[in-house]
Amino acid sequence: MNNLKTVHPVSVTRQHEAMIPNLLSRLDDDTPILSLNKWGRTFRPRTLTVCDILEVIKLNAAYTKIPYDNGSYGAVICIDVLDKLPQPQLMVDEIYRVTTEDPLIYVEVPFLQPYDHTSNSYYRYTPRGLEYIMRPFEMIDFGIFNGPGSTMHWVSRIFHSLLFDREGDLKSLHELAGSPNYLEATQIFGMDLSYLKGADDFLTQKEHAVCISCSFYGIFNKGSTMLTDSTDTSNDTSTAEDTNNVGGKEGSEELDAKYELRPAPEPTEIPGQPGTEGR
């Protein structure tokens, strides 16, 4: 098995690799940028700060906030985060809090992507689901990231590999390492069926491709108002003292005191534990 080629389940094209650099090129050179994921790209903006928020939460489950001050960043990159949080709306609210008045937000989420039992995977998002979870913002662009070919490749390699899998249930799936026969089969069928991924090059432009795509991206900025629900506020009796809690979020002073938020640092890599110095 060690001699087998590792085949990624989804297509990774030059267009995908260029998407983030092209997006960030719209920004001024001095715009602070926050990535909520590990940054594995050779392209690295001068003003980039990397905060692996999933690692932050993993090491300190009680700390579910982005550890920076209000309005610190003009752009946020959020890839494969919202599906791995039990309460993703809290993270969306945090993104809203740490961004400036006119930010650029890039989000990627899975749709028809097989369940990954090796990670804390909670959700999948339809196009409407992505727009809804990001409702504090205005969606200015939406598209397919990994298309129907990636979906078919990922599902097909698992489907064929099940013939070589052991019997078990959800508990054994979560607690035991994958059976060697199954893992080897996924690599073999991954290579054999890799041609399916190539279909993404032309199928993603089709009208109904969105119905069976593997993952989506959305680009957002702040609209004129922050929407939290469809509640009728015509009879709202809140006072001026309540305005710091717009959208159900605490005011900046309360957040500062409660979470010891700090200003954005010099661009750096942030270790998983909040409050430590950057690498």
C-alpha positions as CSV (number, residue, x, y, z in Angstrom):
1,M,0.0,0.0,0.0
2,N,2.9,2.4,0.7
3,N,3.8,2.2,-3.0
4,L,0.4,3.4,-4.1
5,K,-0.1,6.9,-5.4
6,T,-2.2,9.1,-3.1
7,V,-5.1,10.5,-5.1
8,H,-7.0,13.5,-3.8
9,P,-10.7,12.9,-4.0
10,V,-11.5,16.3,-5.6
11,S,-10.1,18.2,-8.6
12,V,-7.6,20.9,-7.8
13,T,-7.2,23.1,-10.9
14,R,-5.1,26.2,-11.7
15,Q,-8.3,28.2,-11.5
16,H,-8.8,27.0,-7.9
17,E,-5.2,27.8,-7.0
18,A,-5.5,31.3,-8.4
19,M,-8.8,32.2,-6.8
20,I,-7.5,33.4,-3.5
21,P,-4.6,35.5,-5.0
22,N,-7.0,37.0,-7.5
23,L,-9.5,37.9,-4.8
24,L,-6.9,39.5,-2.5
25,S,-5.4,41.5,-5.4
26,R,-8.6,43.6,-5.2
27,L,-7.5,44.9,-1.8
28,D,-5.2,47.8,-1.0
29,D,-1.6,46.7,-0.2
30,D,-1.9,47.6,3.5
31,T,-5.3,45.8,4.1
32,P,-5.0,43.5,7.1
33,I,-6.0,40.0,6.1
34,L,-7.0,37.2,8.5
35,S,-7.0,33.5,7.5
36,L,-9.0,31.2,9.8
37,N,-7.2,28.2,8.4
38,K,-3.7,26.9,8.1
39,W,-2.0,28.7,5.2
40,G,-0.5,26.1,2.8
41,R,-0.1,28.4,-0.2
42,T,3.2,29.6,-1.6
43,F,1.5,33.0,-2.2
44,R,1.5,34.9,1.0
45,P,0.4,38.5,1.4
46,R,2.6,40.8,3.5
47,T,-0.4,41.8,5.7
48,L,-1.6,38.2,6.4
49,T,-2.3,36.8,9.8
50,V,-3.0,33.1,10.1
51,C,-5.1,31.9,13.0
52,D,-6.1,28.2,12.8
53,I,-9.4,28.7,14.6
54,L,-10.2,25.0,14.7
55,E,-6.9,24.3,16.5
56,V,-7.7,27.2,18.9
57,I,-11.1,25.6,19.8
58,K,-9.6,22.1,19.9
59,L,-7.0,23.2,22.5
60,N,-9.4,25.3,24.5
61,A,-13.0,24.4,23.9
62,A,-14.3,27.2,26.2
63,Y,-12.6,29.8,23.9
64,T,-14.9,30.1,20.9
65,K,-14.0,33.6,19.9
66,I,-11.6,35.0,17.3
67,P,-8.9,36.4,19.5
68,Y,-8.7,39.9,18.0
69,D,-10.3,43.2,18.5
70,N,-13.3,44.7,16.8
71,G,-12.8,46.0,13.2
72,S,-9.2,44.7,13.0
73,Y,-9.4,43.1,9.5
74,G,-10.4,44.2,6.0
75,A,-10.5,40.7,4.6
76,V,-11.2,37.2,6.1
77,I,-10.5,33.8,4.4
78,C,-12.7,31.0,5.9
79,I,-12.2,27.6,4.2
80,D,-13.7,24.4,5.6
81,V,-14.5,25.9,9.0
82,L,-18.2,26.4,9.2
83,D,-18.9,22.7,8.6
84,K,-16.7,21.7,11.5
85,L,-18.3,23.8,14.2
86,P,-21.4,22.7,16.2
87,Q,-22.6,26.4,16.3
88,P,-21.3,28.0,13.1
89,Q,-23.5,31.1,13.5
90,L,-21.3,32.1,16.5
91,M,-18.2,32.1,14.2
92,V,-20.1,34.1,11.5
93,D,-20.9,36.7,14.2
94,E,-17.3,36.7,15.2
95,I,-16.2,37.3,11.6
96,Y,-18.6,40.2,11.5
97,R,-17.2,41.6,14.7
98,V,-13.5,41.6,13.7
99,T,-14.0,43.0,10.2
100,T,-14.0,46.6,9.1
101,E,-17.0,48.4,7.7
102,D,-16.3,47.4,4.1
103,P,-14.6,44.0,4.3
104,L,-14.1,41.2,1.8
105,I,-15.1,37.7,3.1
106,Y,-14.3,34.5,1.3
107,V,-16.0,31.3,2.5
108,E,-15.8,27.7,1.2
109,V,-18.2,25.0,2.4
110,P,-18.9,21.4,1.4
111,F,-22.2,20.3,-0.2
112,L,-22.3,16.7,-1.5
113,Q,-19.1,15.7,0.1
114,P,-18.9,12.3,1.9
115,Y,-18.8,12.3,5.6
116,D,-15.2,12.6,6.9
117,H,-15.1,10.6,10.2
118,T,-11.5,11.7,10.8
119,S,-12.5,15.3,11.4
120,N,-15.2,17.1,13.4
121,S,-17.6,17.3,10.6
122,Y,-21.1,18.5,11.5
123,Y,-22.8,20.1,8.5
124,R,-23.1,20.3,4.7
125,Y,-24.5,23.5,3.0
126,T,-26.8,24.1,0.1
127,P,-26.5,27.4,-1.8
128,R,-29.4,28.7,0.2
129,G,-27.9,27.3,3.4
130,L,-24.6,29.2,2.8
131,E,-26.4,32.4,2.2
132,Y,-28.5,31.9,5.3
133,I,-25.7,31.1,7.7
134,M,-23.8,34.2,6.3
135,R,-26.9,36.4,6.6
136,P,-25.1,39.1,8.6
137,F,-23.4,39.8,5.3
138,E,-24.4,40.5,1.7
139,M,-23.5,37.8,-0.8
140,I,-21.8,39.4,-3.8
141,D,-20.6,36.3,-5.6
142,F,-21.3,32.6,-5.5
143,G,-19.8,29.7,-7.4
144,I,-18.9,26.0,-7.5
145,F,-15.5,25.2,-6.1
146,N,-15.4,21.4,-6.6
147,G,-17.9,20.3,-9.2
148,P,-20.0,17.2,-10.1
149,G,-17.0,15.2,-11.2
150,S,-15.3,15.6,-7.8
151,T,-18.6,14.4,-6.2
152,M,-18.8,11.3,-8.4
153,H,-15.1,10.5,-7.9
154,W,-15.3,10.7,-4.2
155,V,-18.5,8.8,-3.8
156,S,-17.5,6.2,-6.4
157,R,-14.2,5.3,-4.9
158,I,-15.9,4.7,-1.5
159,F,-18.7,2.8,-3.1
160,H,-16.4,0.4,-4.8
161,S,-14.1,0.1,-1.8
162,L,-16.9,-1.0,0.4
163,L,-16.6,-4.5,-1.2
164,F,-13.3,-4.8,0.6
165,D,-14.3,-3.2,3.9
166,R,-14.9,-5.0,7.2
167,E,-18.3,-5.2,8.9
168,G,-18.9,-2.6,11.5
169,D,-21.0,0.3,12.7
170,L,-20.7,4.0,13.4
171,K,-18.9,3.4,16.8
172,S,-16.3,1.2,15.2
173,L,-15.9,3.7,12.4
174,H,-15.1,6.5,14.9
175,E,-12.9,4.4,17.2
176,L,-10.9,2.1,15.0
177,A,-8.4,2.8,12.2
178,G,-9.7,2.0,8.8
179,S,-9.1,-1.6,7.7
180,P,-6.0,-2.0,5.6
181,N,-7.9,-3.6,2.7
182,Y,-10.4,-0.8,2.6
183,L,-7.8,1.9,2.7
184,E,-5.8,0.2,0.0
185,A,-8.9,-0.1,-2.2
186,T,-9.7,3.6,-1.9
187,Q,-6.3,4.4,-3.3
188,I,-6.6,1.9,-6.1
189,F,-10.1,3.0,-7.1
190,G,-9.1,6.6,-6.6
191,M,-6.5,6.2,-9.3
192,D,-8.8,4.1,-11.5
193,L,-11.6,6.6,-11.4
194,S,-9.6,9.8,-11.4
195,Y,-10.9,10.6,-14.9
196,L,-14.2,11.5,-13.3
197,K,-12.6,14.6,-11.7
198,G,-11.7,15.9,-15.1
199,A,-15.4,16.4,-15.8
200,D,-15.3,19.4,-13.5
201,D,-13.5,21.4,-16.2
202,F,-16.6,21.7,-18.3
203,L,-19.5,20.5,-16.2
204,T,-19.3,23.3,-13.6
205,Q,-20.5,25.7,-16.2
206,K,-23.8,23.8,-16.7
207,E,-26.9,25.2,-15.1
208,H,-27.8,22.1,-13.0
209,A,-24.2,21.4,-11.9
210,V,-24.9,23.2,-8.7
211,C,-27.4,20.4,-7.8
212,I,-24.7,17.7,-7.4
213,S,-21.5,19.7,-6.8
214,C,-19.0,18.8,-4.1
215,S,-18.4,22.2,-2.6
216,F,-19.2,25.9,-3.0
217,Y,-17.6,29.2,-2.4
218,G,-19.2,32.6,-1.5
219,I,-17.8,36.1,-1.4
220,F,-19.5,38.5,1.0
221,N,-19.3,42.0,2.3
222,K,-21.3,43.9,4.9
223,G,-24.7,45.2,3.8
224,S,-26.5,48.2,5.2
225,T,-28.0,46.2,8.1
226,M,-27.0,43.1,10.0
227,L,-29.8,40.5,9.7
228,T,-30.2,37.9,12.5
229,D,-33.7,36.7,11.9
230,S,-37.1,37.6,10.3
231,T,-38.6,38.8,13.6
232,D,-41.0,41.7,13.2
233,T,-39.4,44.7,15.0
234,S,-42.2,47.2,14.3
235,N,-43.3,47.0,18.0
236,D,-39.7,46.8,19.4
237,T,-39.6,48.4,22.8
238,S,-35.8,48.3,23.3
239,T,-34.1,51.4,24.6
240,A,-31.0,53.2,23.4
241,E,-29.0,51.3,26.1
242,D,-29.7,48.1,24.2
243,T,-28.1,49.2,20.9
244,N,-24.7,47.7,21.9
245,N,-26.4,44.3,21.6
246,V,-27.4,44.6,18.0
247,G,-27.9,41.2,16.3
248,G,-27.8,39.4,19.6
249,K,-24.1,40.1,20.1
250,E,-22.6,41.8,23.1
251,G,-21.3,45.3,22.7
252,S,-17.6,45.9,22.1
253,E,-16.7,46.8,25.7
254,E,-18.4,43.7,27.1
255,L,-16.6,41.5,24.5
256,D,-13.3,43.2,25.3
257,A,-13.7,42.5,29.0
258,K,-15.1,39.0,28.7
259,Y,-12.7,37.5,26.1
260,E,-9.6,39.7,26.6
261,L,-9.6,40.6,22.9
262,R,-6.4,42.2,21.6
263,P,-5.6,44.3,18.6
264,A,-4.5,42.6,15.4
265,P,-0.8,41.8,15.7
266,E,1.9,42.1,13.1
267,P,1.2,39.5,10.4
268,T,2.3,36.1,11.6
269,E,1.3,32.5,12.2
270,I,-0.8,32.1,15.4
271,P,-0.4,28.9,17.4
272,G,-3.5,27.1,18.5
273,Q,-3.5,28.4,22.0
274,P,-4.9,32.0,22.4
275,G,-2.7,34.4,24.2
276,T,0.6,33.0,23.0
277,E,3.2,34.7,20.8
278,G,3.2,34.1,17.1
279,R,5.6,31.7,15.5
